[in-house]
């Protein structure tokens, strides 16, 4: 399959939605997000919120048109909208954006409106000459309305907590990008497998035609006395075997269609038509594996997400260390208070006045037994995330190596299969002509026919393997869905 685009080793996930956070490179998000009205370029958290809000992940699941012939790019677009994993990742990214907003709100004051009403009755001791019972009762109905302000002037945990939430925000966006790459990868693999099944069906139809040609030729030669009855029976058996294989190929196409539609995320159905296998010869491939490995480390969303997790855990360590430092805050309230007191001997003075209070507070936890454990836990988490990042990079290197070797092997196998098919076709044509002239027996023709059938199926399998290895290489390097993709999954 001829790629739509050449690989660009300097591209950084050009998937059309970019995030920019302090200290982070521009990060691109999957192609389905560019359908949203606010997703051309995201350079701030506010832009990200607007973009994700514009992409309603609860939209109806698309339906396939049985009369339409689908390309791979079209099916990937549908999968990015319909696949549940993509919807989950989008919802998690939105949750991460909101958590970052919660962390930013710690820099803002807390303003509360309080309105209350109360009625209180108390007993006040009094000398008996003044109060015969030795006490008086006082009732004080009260109504108050206040605005209360709380503001943290100095809190050393606030900055690290915000940086930590921002790192998680970026990491969730990167995971969203990788999820969409995974969706595209799975869709492409199943698409090529379905193409292979369809191509094998076409090959089975051609094989049946060839077997029927041999059968008819054998019957003609038998009628002319140039072939024996066993020759005719062998030819008939070959045609029957070809019909059996054709029926199997038809069933395999239906099963692959079901799996393809399930992978996309729509209701599974066999009523789907896709474009046939591209018969173009593979292009020359001379790129070095080192370049692909370096590209993967720079642009793969999941690897970049691990670096953000390391930053997140380092910021949690900073926040834990900040627990040793004091906090400074202010609080104030102001409002209106009305009181209507009364006693046993009459109504007391009614009051309706403005009331207020103000307070500044320095708080320093001199001893906290859990504090050192919190710091130690944060250090351990940071070390753990560093090791996870290293393990992920090693796994990515191994994945790129495997995909690179498979792709080069698949290219050579496809070229060899084409040569095999040409040779088998020539051999079959020669054997059939020679049999017609009576200089070759039917056994030779049947052998050439079986070899030709094997060659046709080998070409189909080799082409499908090369296409799937292209997808694996793009997926392992993080270029899938980008304009530099070798497989051309995104037009």
N, C-alpha and C positions, 0 to 999 in steps of 0.2 A: 504494500500500500504506500503510495507516494505521500510523504508528509505535506501538510498544508503550509507549514512554516519550518524554518531552520531553527536550531537551538541557539539561544543567546545566553552565554555563560554569565553575562553581567546583569541579566534581568533579575529583579528581586520580586518574585511572585507577582507578576503583572496580571492580577486577577480582577482588577478594576475597582476594588474597595480598599482604601489605604487608611491605616491607623498611624498616628504619630503621637507618642507619649514621651515625656521628658526622659532623655537618655536612651531612647529606643529608635531603631531604624524604621523606615516606612514598611508597613506590613500589609500585604494585599489579602483580600478576602475573596471567596468564591464568586463565580460568574453569576449565580442566580441573584445575588444581592444588587447587581447593577440594574436589575429591573425596577428597583425602587427609585422613587423620584428624588430622594435625598442622598444617594449613594455614589455619586460620581467621584468625590474625593472626601474622605473623612480625616480631618487633621486634629480633632479634639474630641473629648468625651461627649460634649454636647452634640457634635455632629454625629457621633456614633449612635447616641440615643435616638436622634431624629431618623437616622438611616434604618435602624432596626425596627423602629415604630412604623416606618413606611413599608416594611416587608412583613406583612401579616402572616405569621406562620400557622394560623388557624384557617387559612383559605381552603376552599374545597379541593379535594384530590382531583387532578386532571384525568380526563378519560381519553383513551386512545381511539383514533379513527381507523376503522378496519379497511377503509378504501385508500388510505394514505401510505406511501412508501417512506419509511422513516430512515434517516441517516443517524449515524452515531451521535453527532453533535445535538440533534434534536432530542434523542432519548436521554442524553445526559442532562439537558435543560429540564426535561420533565422529571427526571429522577431527583434533581436538586430541589425541586418544589415538592415532590410527593413522598420521597423517602422519609420514614419516621426518624431515622438517625439524624438527618439534616435538621428536621424541625426541633428535635431535642437539643441539638448543639446550638441552634439559634436562640432557643429559650434560655439555655445556660449562659450564653454570651450576654443576653439582656440582663440576667440576674447579676452577673459580674459587674456590668455597668452600674446597676443600681447600688451594689455594695460599695463601689467607689464613690458614688454620690453620698452615701451614708457617712463614709470616712471624711469626705470634704466638709460635711455639715458640722463636724466637730470644731471648725474654725468660726462658726457662726454663733451668735447668742441664742439663748432659749428664752422666748417671750411667751408668757402664759397669762391668760385672762381668767380671773377667779371672781365669781359672784356667789355670795352665801348669805343665808338668813338663819337666825337662831333665836331661841327664846330660853332664857335661863332664870331659874328661881333659886335664890339662896337665902340662908338664915344668918343673920348678923346678931351676935350677943349685944345686949344693951342693959344698962342698970335698971333695976325695977322702978325707981321713982320716975324714970322717963318712959320706960316700957314695962307696964304691969306684968307682962309674961316673962320678962327677962330677955327678950329677943324681939327682933323685927324681921319680917320677910320682905325681900326685895326682888322684883321681877324686872328683867332688862331685855326686852325684845331688841334685836340688833339686825341691821342690814348693811352689808359692805360689798363694795365692788372695787377690785384692784387689778392693776397690771404688775406682773412680777417678771423681773429680768435676771437671768443668770448668764454669766459670761466668764469663760476661762481665759485669763490673760496669758498665763504661762503654763504650758503642759508639754513636756519634752517627749511624751509618747505619741503625740498627735502627728508630727511629721513622719516618723517611720511607719506609723499605721497607714497613713495616706499613701506613701510610696509603696507599701506592701499591697494595698488594694489595687493600685494602678498596675502593678506588675501582674497581678492575677487577672485584671481586666484584659491586658494585652495577651496573656497566656490563653485566656478563653477565646479571644478572637483568633489566635493562631490555631487552636484546636478546632474551631469552627472551619477554618480554611482547610485543615487536614481532613476533617470529616467529609467535606465536599470533594476533596481529592480522592478519598477512599470510595465515596459513592460513584464518582466518575470511573475509577479504576474497576470496581466490581461490575458496573454497567458495561464498560468496554470489553472486559474479559468475556462476559456472558454474551455480548453482542457478537464478538468474533467466534465464539463457540457455536452460536446459532447460525452465523454465516457458514461456518464449516459444515454444519449439519445440512444446510440447504445445498451447499456445493456438492456434498457427498450424495445428496438425492439426485442432483443433476447428473453427477458422474454415474450413479446407479442406473439412471434412465439411458445414458449413452452406452453403458456396459450391456444393458438388456438389448438395445438395438444391435450392438455388435454380435451378441450371442445369437440373436434371431437371424442375423445375416449368415453366420456360420451354419446355423441349423438349416436354413433354406438352401445354402450351397451344398450341404451334405446330402440333402434330399434330392437335389438336382443331379449330383454325381451318382447317387445310388440308382436313380432312374435311368441314367446313361450307362450303368454298369461299371462305373469307375470307383465306387465306394461300396463298402459292405454295410450290412444291417447294424453291426455293433458301432460303426462310425456314426450312423444316423442316431442311434440311441445315446451315444456319448454327447452328440451335439444337442439333443433334446434335453439331456440332463443338465448341460451347461446353461441352456436357456431357462430351465426351471429354477436352477440355483440363482440366476440373475433376477428372476421375478421375486424370489424369496428375499434377496438382499434389498430389492427396491421397496418391498413392503416394510422391511425393518427401517430403512432410511426414512420413509414417510412418517412412521411412528416416532422416530428420533427427532425429527423436525418439530412435531407437535409438542414433545416434552421440552425441547429447548425453548420454544416460544413461551411455554408456561413459566419456565424458570426465569427467562428474561423479563417478562412482565412483573413477576414477583420481585426480582432484584430492583427494578425501577421504583416499585412502591405503589403500583396501581393494582387493580383487581386482576388476578391471574387469568389469562385467556390465551387461546391458541390463535385468535384472530388478530394477528399482527404481521405486517409485511415490512421487511427491511431490505436495504439495498444489497445486491450480491457482492461477493468477494471481488476486490480489485485485482485484475490480472497483471498489473504493471510489475516489472522486474524490480527487485530490491536495489536501492541505491548503494553506492560505495560508502563504506563506513570505516573511517580511519582514525576516529577520535580516541584519545588515550583514556584509560580508566581513571588515572589520577585527576584529570580535569572534571570528570563526573563526580568523583568523591568530594573534591573541593567545592563544587557547585552545591552538592547535597548539604554540606555543613553550613553553607551560607544561606540557602533559600528554603530548606525544608521546614514547613511550619511547626511540625512537632519538635524538631531539634531546637528551634528558636524558642519554643514554648518552655522547654526544659531550662534554658538560660534564664527565662523570666521567673521560673519557679525558684531557681537559685537566688535571684535577686529578692523575691518575695520572702524567702526564709531568712536571708541576711537582714532584711528590714524588720522582720519579727524579732531577730536577735537585738537589733538596735532599740526596738520598743521595749524589750525585756530589760535591757540595761538602763533605759530611761526610768524604770521603776525605782531606781536609787535616788532620783532627783526630786526636788519639791515641785509642787504645783501652786499657782497663784490664781485666785479667782475673785470676782466681785458679784454681789447680788443686791438687788434693790427692788422695792415695791412701792407703789403709790396708788391712791384711790380715794374713795369717799366712804365714810362710815357714819351711820345714823343709829342713835340709841334712844329708846323711849322708856326710861326706868320709872318704876313706881314702888312705893313702900306702903306699910300698913297705915300710915298716917297721911297718905296723899301722894300725888304725882311729884316725882323729882324732876330736876331740870332736863329737858330734852336737848340732845346734842346732835348736830349734823355738820361735821367738819371734815376737812381733808386730812388724810393720814398718810404717812410714808415711813420708809425705813431704808437704810443703806448699810452694807457690810462688805468689808474686804477680808479675805482669808488666805493665809499661807498654810499649806498643809504639807508636812514632810513625815513620811513613815520612817521613823528612826530604825525600827526593827520589824521585819516581815520574814517569817521563817520560810515562806514559799518562794521568796524572790530569787534566791540563788538556784533553786530547782528549775524555775522558769527560764533563767538564763542558760543553764546547762541543757535543758530540753531544746531551746532554740539553736544552740550550737550543734547539737546532735542532728537536728532536722536539716540544718544547712549542709552539714557534711553528707548526710544521706542524699540530699538533692544533687550535690556535686557528683556523687558516685552514680546516681541514676542518669545524669546527663552524660557522663563518660560511657556508661553501658549502652545508652541509646545511640551515641555516636559510633561506637564499635559495631553495634548491630546494623546501623545504617551503612557503614563501610562494607560489611559482609553482604548486605542486601544489594548494594550497588555492584559489587564484584560479581555476585551470582547473576544478576540481571544483565550485566555487560557481557559475560561469557555466553549466556544463553542467547543473547541477541546476535552476537557474531556467529555462533554456531548455527542459529536458525537461518541467517542469511546464506551461509555456505550450503546448508541443507536444501534450501529452496532452489538455489542455482543448480545443485546436483539433481534435484527432482525434475527440473525442466529438461535437463539433458536425458535423464532416464525416460521421461515421457516421449521425447522425440525419437529416441532409439527404439523404444517399445512399439511406437506407432509405425516406424519404418519396417521393423521386423514383422509385425502383424500384416501390414499391407503386402509385403513380399511373400509371406507364407500363404496368404489367402490367394494371391495370384498364381503362385506355384501349384497350389492344390487344384485350382481351376484348370490348369493345364495338365494335371495328373502327374506332376513330378515330385510332389510332397504328399505325405499322408495326412489324415485328419488329426492325428495325435499332435503333429507339429503345429497345426493351425490352432488347436485348442490350447496348447501350451503358450503360444504367442498371444492368444486372446487373454488368457489369465494374467500374463505378464503385463499386457496393456492395461487391464483393469486395475492391477496393483499400482501401476505407474500413475494412473489418473487419481486414485485415492491418495497416493503419496504426495502428489502436487498439492492437493487440497489441504492435507494435514500440515505440510511444510509451510504453506502460505499462512495458515491459521496460527501456527506456532510463531512464525516471524512477527505477525501482527500483535499477538499477545505478548511477546517478548519486548516489543516496542513500548507497549503500555507499562510493562513491569519496569523497564528502564526509566521511563519518564516519572513513574510513581516513586521509584526508589530515590531519584534525584530531587524530587519536589517540583518538577517542571510540568506535571500534568495540569491541564487547564490553562497553562500560560501560553503566551504567543510564541514561545520558543519550543513548544512541544514537538517532538519528532513524530508522534503518532497523529497529530492534527486533530485531537479530540475537541478543540474549541476553535471554530472557524473565525 
